[in-house]
Amino acid sequence: MGFSRNNAMQQYGQVAKEAQADGANPHRLITMLLEGAMDKIAAAKGFMLRSDIGSKGKLISGAIAIVNGLRMSLDKQVGGEIAENLDNLYEYMGRILMEANVNNNPHQLDEVTSLLSEIRSAWVAIPDEIKAMPRADLESQYLT
């Protein structure tokens, strides 16, 4: 087995991501997940356009797994209507990603990327003082 520069770069990227995740707060982890899903979709689109069905499918499956993970992490009791809306949006994105995979439709990938980008923009716009608040403080301040 010879040296593969591409494989080495992938391993370096994975180690860098894991190191970031180890030291990340919950807010940063969500940001990283959103970015990871968008990265996988962008790469999948490239493979889709090059007719590399296997690589495309693997990356879209990864993006679906991230979206499902984001969906499962929602606390609807605490998040109320916003969490319910995000749940519906994540469910929709998962469905669109599956359709994009089956139909080889890059426009559907673009649609999901756009939605994820909007969520990410709103997420990173949360003021730092709220990001730093412990969950119990957030619940007592915003749910009572």
Secondary structure, 3 states (H helix, E strand, C coil): CCCCHHHHHHHHHHHHHHHHHHCCCHHHHHHHHHHHHHHHHHHHHHHHHCCCHHHHHHHHHHHHHHHHHHHHCCCHHHHHHHHHHHHHHHHHHHHHHHHHHHHCCHHHHHHHHHHHHHHHHHHHCCCHHHHCCCHHHHHHHHHC
